[in-house]
Amino acid sequence: MNHQLFTRWGKNLDTDKPLQEYPRPQMVRDSYLNLNGYWDYAINFEKKAPVKYDGKILVPFSPEAFLSGVHRQTRPDEYLHYKTQFTLPEGFLQKRVLLHFGAVDQVCEVFLNGSRVGSHVGGYLPFCFDITEYLAKGANELTLTVRDYSDTSYLSRGKQKLGRGGMWYTAQSGIWQTVWLESVPECCIERVKLDPDYDNGSIGIKVFSTGHRGKDVRIRIFDGDCEIVSACMAADKKKDIKIKGFKSWSPETPHLYHMEITMGEDCVRTYFAMRKFSVGRDEKGILRFMLNNKPYFHNGLLDQGYWPDGLYTAPTDQALRYDILKMKELGFNMIRKHIKVEPARWYYHCDQIGMLVWQDMVNGGSNYHMKFICFMPNFWMPFGRLVKDNKYRAFARREKAGRAQYYRELKAAIAHLYNVPSIAAWVPFNEGWGQFDAAEATARVRKLDPLRLIDEASGWFDQGGGDMYSIHNYWRRLKVRPRKDRVVALTEYGGYSRRIEGHSFCSEVYGYRIYQTKQELTKGYRELLETDIIKGISKGLCGTVYTQVSDVEEEVNGLLTYDRDLVKVEEETVKKLNQQIYEEFKRCTHTGQ
């Protein structure tokens, strides 16, 4: 039997104005109209918009989420319809109006006042349309038609599964991030690309514009309230600007510089950080992760980004921020965002708080052969190091269109998150789920972003590329030895479980080792870290990812309960163990971390 859980934020949600915060902190304009709130919805078998709708849905929560007010699963053969009305405030309209969707799962068509505006495929990335030509004076009617194939197609789906259970979670559909409008001049700033050059003390800036290329752009850079640099440049051309005596960004000192960019009538605000991710050898010749040219231990957790009342959508911005703050408080310095792309504000919080991010690409592919991609490499570890991933049928990647869609999303995800200072690593594939041609994917990632680390194939089906020798280990004592060409990282481990009555989604328990009390779980956690992690550092271990931040449905292996009400282990023990990790790493590498 399932139990509906609520977070404290979900219990107190302002349903009149859900998630009103500006959704794109990496490129802020003053023009902003939030469309979140109650919309009309219908679920049926007809692609055409219905005459009569079923009721109200609270956007941006998916219909499967309790907070949406619907709490009903959309099936692959059904269509999900949305309808709302908006009126532009007086003085809002400049020359053009852009309609933004943070994310819509999975395939959608958008209509305004009966005219088709456009369509989008993929459930995890933002998209927008210029709706200027479709606007009416006064009230405007916006409608969407959505179809979500979930795990019945090759499209990206993450942990979603219609028949949820174990490590697969409730499938969700439709709008799950903020919907909003902004107005821009005819010639406007389309996007900005920022490249911090730590060694030369400069920030590379390229402003992409619509309209006339080469238009004059003015840059102002601020350290706090103090303007430290002012410069002019041409749009669509890169310019390097020196930051004299710059302050470094790290989890310990997350210093951000703010920037104002003006081009004609358009003005946006953004931010950046001076930091460098690389791989290098410590004084003993062991390959290590480097942050700002010094050895740095990545001490992280796996984060699924699921909420009991909102599923993919955190109830509030405070909830979104809470998980990051709590893990930082416990002494962790990294989160591996697991096969999900979060709203842009989540990354902004990581930048501000000081939390490294390893960003997974979202898995797709047809029906997985779990014996091949999961059980065999788990129970005979050499298997995953021997198999080549060009066996498309075995890896559920037979469809050429699915492989092409993966590459499109790979490129779009990196472009979308490129300016996020806290992202330290890209993870193209996880445990063979829809994996194919990982060496080619790594080459593409390296070309798109040469400034970050790459975990080419997290866990197994290692193709020998990327920056990490990546290990998933839930069942055995960890054996580590330094590698000549790659950093050794334990990219998943632990998963110790404890179900707490009243704070659990269901009576079923999924995990790798089960405990009954806080004391027992804490003891097991301590022994694991002392035996495997701390002792492994001198042998070359450079990073770890504990499973996981919070419980998700029957997978009760989080440090937090699913409702985020309880910490399931003794907090002081976790803090002390994390401090021991940093001290041991400092001893082994002679660094100041």
LINRAMO-V460396 format. One record per residue. N is the residue number from 1. PSI is psi as a letter, one per 20 degrees, with the letter a starting at -180 (999 if undefined). OMEGA is omega in degrees with one decimal (* if undefined). Layout:
# LINRAMO-V460396
N;PSI;OMEGA  N;PSI;OMEGA
This chain:
# LINRAMO-V460396
1;p;178.6  2;q;179.7  3;p;178.8  4;o;178.2  5;q;175.5  6;q;168.6  7;r;178.1  8;h;-179.7  9;h;177.3  10;h;179.0  11;h;-175.5  12;k;-176.4  13;p;172.7  14;n;-175.8  15;i;176.3  16;h;-177.3  17;m;-179.4  18;p;172.2  19;m;-176.9  20;i;-176.5  21;q;179.3  22;p;-167.9  23;i;-173.8  24;m;-176.3  25;h;-178.1  26;i;176.2  27;n;-170.1  28;p;168.7  29;q;176.4  30;h;-179.6  31;p;-175.8  32;p;174.4  33;o;-177.0  34;p;-179.0  35;j;177.2  36;q;179.6  37;a;-178.9  38;p;174.2  39;r;169.4  40;q;176.9  41;q;171.5  42;q;174.9  43;p;-179.0  44;a;-177.6  45;j;-177.1  46;p;178.0  47;h;-179.3  48;q;179.8  49;p;-176.7  50;q;173.3  51;h;-179.8  52;p;-179.8  53;q;-174.3  54;h;-176.3  55;b;-176.9  56;q;174.6  57;p;179.6  58;o;177.3  59;p;20.1  60;k;178.9  61;p;-179.7  62;q;-178.9  63;h;178.6  64;h;-177.7  65;q;-178.5  66;h;-177.1  67;i;178.5  68;h;-175.0  69;i;-177.9  70;g;176.5  71;l;-177.0  72;p;-178.3  73;p;171.8  74;p;-178.5  75;q;-177.0  76;h;-179.0  77;j;-179.7  78;q;174.3  79;p;176.7  80;p;-176.6  81;p;176.1  82;q;172.9  83;p;173.5  84;r;175.8  85;q;174.4  86;q;174.0  87;p;-179.7  88;p;177.8  89;q;178.2  90;p;179.9  91;i;-178.0  92;g;-172.8  93;p;169.1  94;d;176.8  95;g;-176.0  96;q;175.5  97;p;-179.9  98;p;177.3  99;p;-174.9  100;p;170.4  101;p;177.2  102;g;175.3  103;q;175.9  104;p;-175.7  105;o;26.4  106;h;177.1  107;p;-176.4  108;q;169.9  109;q;-175.4  110;p;-179.8  111;q;174.7  112;p;-178.9  113;k;176.0  114;i;180.0  115;p;179.2  116;p;-179.3  117;h;-178.4  118;a;-179.1  119;r;179.6  120;q;177.6  121;p;179.0  122;p;-170.8  123;j;-169.9  124;i;-172.9  125;q;179.9  126;q;175.2  127;r;-179.7  128;r;178.1  129;q;169.6  130;o;-174.7  131;j;-174.2  132;g;-174.7  133;i;-175.9  134;i;-175.8  135;q;173.6  136;q;172.9  137;p;-177.6  138;c;-174.7  139;p;176.3  140;p;178.9  141;o;-180.0  142;p;177.8  143;q;176.6  144;q;168.7  145;p;-173.7  146;q;171.1  147;p;-177.8  148;o;-178.7  149;i;179.2  150;c;-175.8  151;j;177.5  152;j;178.7  153;a;179.3  154;i;-176.1  155;q;-179.1  156;p;-176.1  157;i;179.6  158;c;-178.4  159;j;-176.9  160;p;177.2  161;p;-179.5  162;h;173.8  163;m;-172.9  164;r;177.4  165;q;-179.5  166;c;-177.9  167;j;176.4  168;p;-168.6  169;r;179.9  170;p;175.9  171;q;178.0  172;r;-171.9  173;r;172.1  174;b;-178.6  175;p;176.3  176;j;170.0  177;r;-172.9  178;q;172.3  179;p;-173.9  180;r;179.9  181;q;168.1  182;q;178.4  183;p;-175.0  184;q;174.4  185;r;179.2  186;g;175.2  187;o;-172.1  188;r;176.5  189;o;-178.3  190;g;175.5  191;r;-178.8  192;p;176.3  193;p;-175.7  194;p;-179.5  195;n;176.1  196;p;176.4  197;n;-172.8  198;g;-175.0  199;h;179.8  200;i;176.6  201;l;-178.1  202;r;174.6  203;p;176.3  204;p;-175.8  205;p;170.6  206;p;-179.0  207;o;178.6  208;p;-174.5  209;q;167.2  210;q;178.6  211;c;-173.2  212;p;177.0  213;q;176.3  214;j;-179.5  215;q;-178.6  216;p;179.8  217;p;176.0  218;p;-179.2  219;p;172.2  220;p;-178.2  221;p;-175.7  222;q;168.3  223;o;-169.1  224;c;178.8  225;i;-174.2  226;p;175.7  227;p;-175.5  228;h;-179.6  229;p;170.6  230;p;-176.9  231;q;174.5  232;q;-179.8  233;r;177.2  234;q;175.9  235;q;175.9  236;j;174.5  237;p;-177.6  238;q;175.2  239;p;176.1  240;p;-178.5  241;p;-179.8  242;p;173.4  243;n;-174.1  244;p;177.6  245;l;-172.4  246;q;175.7  247;p;-177.5  248;q;171.8  249;p;172.5  250;r;175.1  251;h;179.2  252;h;-179.8  253;m;-174.8  254;m;-175.5  255;p;179.5  256;p;170.6  257;q;179.0  258;q;-173.6  259;p;173.6  260;p;-177.2  261;p;-179.0  262;p;176.5  263;o;-177.1  264;c;-179.1  265;i;-175.8  266;q;177.9  267;p;175.9  268;q;176.9  269;p;179.0  270;a;178.8  271;r;177.6  272;r;178.5  273;q;175.9  274;o;179.9  275;r;-177.7  276;p;174.1  277;p;-179.4  278;a;175.6  279;p;178.6  280;r;-176.8  281;q;175.1  282;a;-175.5  283;i;177.9  284;j;177.2  285;j;179.5  286;p;177.5  287;p;-179.4  288;q;166.0  289;q;176.7  290;p;169.8  291;o;-178.1  292;l;174.8  293;j;177.1  294;q;177.7  295;p;-174.9  296;p;-179.8  297;p;177.2  298;o;-174.1  299;n;-167.6  300;a;177.8  301;q;173.2  302;p;-178.3  303;o;-176.6  304;h;-179.8  305;k;177.6  306;q;-179.4  307;p;-175.1  308;h;-178.4  309;i;-178.4  310;i;-175.3  311;d;-179.0  312;i;-171.6  313;o;174.8  314;q;-176.4  315;h;-179.6  316;r;176.0  317;h;177.3  318;h;177.1  319;g;179.5  320;h;-177.8  321;h;-172.4  322;g;-176.7  323;g;-179.6  324;g;-179.4  325;g;-177.0  326;g;178.6  327;h;176.1  328;g;178.7  329;h;179.2  330;i;174.6  331;j;177.8  332;q;179.8  333;j;-177.2  334;q;172.4  335;p;171.5  336;o;-179.8  337;o;-164.5  338;o;175.8  339;l;174.5  340;q;171.3  341;p;-176.8  342;r;169.2  343;q;-175.4  344;h;-178.5  345;h;178.2  346;g;179.9  347;h;175.8  348;g;178.0  349;g;176.6  350;g;178.4  351;g;-176.8  352;g;-175.1  353;h;-176.1  354;m;179.7  355;o;175.8  356;q;179.5  357;p;163.6  358;p;-174.3  359;o;174.7  360;q;163.6  361;q;-174.9  362;p;-176.8  363;q;172.8  364;b;-177.0  365;r;-179.4  366;b;-174.4  367;p;-176.2  368;q;173.5  369;n;-169.0  370;h;177.7  371;g;-177.4  372;g;-171.3  373;i;-176.1  374;g;-171.3  375;g;-176.6  376;g;178.6  377;h;178.2  378;g;-173.9  379;i;171.9  380;n;-168.1  381;h;179.0  382;h;-178.4  383;g;-177.0  384;i;179.1  385;i;-173.7  386;h;-172.8  387;p;175.1  388;q;-173.3  389;k;172.2  390;j;175.3  391;n;-169.0  392;h;-178.8  393;g;-178.6  394;h;-178.1  395;j;177.7  396;k;-179.5  397;k;-177.1  398;h;-174.6  399;p;178.1  400;h;179.6  401;h;178.3  402;h;177.7  403;g;178.4  404;h;179.0  405;h;176.2  406;g;-178.9  407;h;176.6  408;g;-179.1  409;h;175.4  410;g;-180.0  411;g;-177.9  412;h;-179.6  413;g;179.6  414;g;176.8  415;g;-178.8  416;g;-173.1  417;j;-171.3  418;h;-173.6  419;j;-177.6  420;o;-176.5  421;h;-171.6  422;i;-179.6  423;o;-176.8  424;h;-173.3  425;q;171.7  426;q;179.2  427;n;-176.3  428;h;-175.7  429;q;177.8  430;p;171.1  431;k;175.4  432;j;-179.2  433;o;-179.2  434;k;-179.7  435;q;172.3  436;q;173.1  437;l;-175.5  438;h;178.4  439;h;177.1  440;g;177.6  441;g;178.5  442;g;178.1  443;h;178.9  444;g;177.8  445;g;-178.7  446;h;178.9  447;g;-179.9  448;h;-176.5  449;n;-179.6  450;j;-171.7  451;i;-179.0  452;r;179.5  453;r;179.5  454;p;167.4  455;n;-167.5  456;g;-177.7  457;n;-172.9  458;p;173.8  459;f;-179.6  460;a;-168.6  461;l;179.3  462;p;178.7  463;j;173.3  464;j;-177.5  465;a;-178.2  466;a;-177.0  467;i;-171.7  468;p;162.7  469;o;-164.8  470;p;-176.3  471;p;165.0  472;p;-175.4  473;o;178.8  474;i;-166.3  475;h;-170.6  476;r;168.7  477;p;-176.0  478;p;174.2  479;p;-174.4  480;q;168.1  481;q;-179.5  482;q;176.1  483;q;-176.4  484;h;-169.4  485;i;-177.5  486;q;177.1  487;p;178.6  488;p;-179.9  489;p;174.4  490;n;-166.5  491;i;165.0  492;p;174.7  493;r;175.5  494;d;-177.7  495;k;-179.1  496;p;-167.7  497;q;173.1  498;o;178.2  499;p;179.2  500;o;-179.2  501;p;-178.8  502;i;178.9  503;j;-177.7  504;q;-175.5  505;h;-177.6  506;r;-178.2  507;h;179.0  508;q;179.8  509;p;174.9  510;p;178.8  511;r;-173.2  512;i;172.4  513;p;-169.0  514;p;178.9  515;q;-175.3  516;h;-175.4  517;r;177.1  518;h;-178.5  519;g;179.8  520;g;179.4  521;g;179.6  522;g;178.6  523;g;178.4  524;g;178.8  525;g;-179.6  526;g;-179.4  527;h;178.8  528;g;-178.2  529;h;-179.7  530;h;-175.8  531;g;-172.4  532;g;-169.4  533;g;-175.3  534;g;178.2  535;h;-178.9  536;i;-175.2  537;g;-179.9  538;h;-179.3  539;j;174.7  540;i;179.4  541;p;-172.2  542;i;-179.1  543;q;-179.0  544;q;176.5  545;o;179.2  546;p;177.0  547;o;10.1  548;a;-177.9  549;g;-175.7  550;q;169.8  551;q;170.8  552;o;179.3  553;c;-176.2  554;i;176.9  555;n;-170.0  556;l;-177.9  557;k;178.8  558;q;168.4  559;h;176.0  560;q;170.6  561;r;-177.3  562;h;180.0  563;j;179.3  564;j;-179.6  565;h;-172.4  566;q;165.8  567;p;-168.2  568;i;178.0  569;r;177.0  570;o;-171.8  571;g;-177.2  572;h;177.2  573;g;178.6  574;g;-180.0  575;g;-179.0  576;g;178.8  577;g;177.6  578;h;177.1  579;h;176.7  580;h;176.7  581;g;-177.8  582;h;179.1  583;g;178.2  584;g;178.2  585;g;177.5  586;g;179.5  587;h;-176.0  588;h;-174.6  589;i;-179.3  590;l;178.2  591;r;179.4  592;j;-177.6  593;999;*
